[in-house]
Amino acid sequence: MLDAAARRVLDRPLAGAAGVLDRPGVTPDRITAVGLVLGLASAGAAAAALWVPALVLWLASRLADGLDGPLARRRRAAGHPADAGAGGFFDITADFLVYGSGALGVALGVVRTTDAPWEPFAAVLLAYYVNGAAFLAFSSLAERAGRQLDDGRSLSFLGGLAEGTETVVVHALWLLLPAIAWQVAWVWAIVVGISAAHRMWAGHRALR
């Protein structure tokens, strides 16, 4: 829901940062890999209930995730040959791994250190699974049918209540306030579930 507004605010500073990073040896895939490693480290820190390091690593991971695309677009504009989608594939799979491991890490941390239940985090992971299946299937079928939604990203994203911006905020909130993380997780699971249902409905209509 907030991704379009966030891109309007962040596109220019991220493009400027990509210009600073545009050096030999720095590639979009390597930035994606850094974001992936930082995200997994954040999940590990959360599982150990090291909340402040986990938060710092999480935000650094998402910053890296925001820089690989602008660098790739900058290089295409400069005439560098574009790949056939390998960068976008790596980026989305890394995102799913980071989101899933992040939720699992928080669950392990709060369940181990408090009397919090694990069920809300399981519900979040299920909602992520259905949501991801809906928009990835739509992206593939929309391309085949010539009905892509082109917003500058590698895949056709159907909008919804739960997008990348909201996910970054909710995961950060878990790490800031682990004492209420499981309550937040229930609300988030419902929001992501509604978003998944909407994407299923909207995708089916768009492809008819």
HELIX and SHEET records of a PDB file:
HELIX    1   1 ASP A    3  LEU A   21  1                                  19    
HELIX    2   2 PRO A   28  ALA A   47  1                                  20    
HELIX    3   3 TRP A   51  ALA A   77  1                                  27    
HELIX    4   4 ALA A   86  THR A  113  1                                  28    
HELIX    5   5 GLU A  119  ALA A  145  1                                  27    
HELIX    6   6 GLY A  164  LEU A  176  1                                  13    
HELIX    7   7 PRO A  178  ILE A  180  5                                   3    
HELIX    8   8 ALA A  181  ALA A  206  1                                  26    
END                                                                             
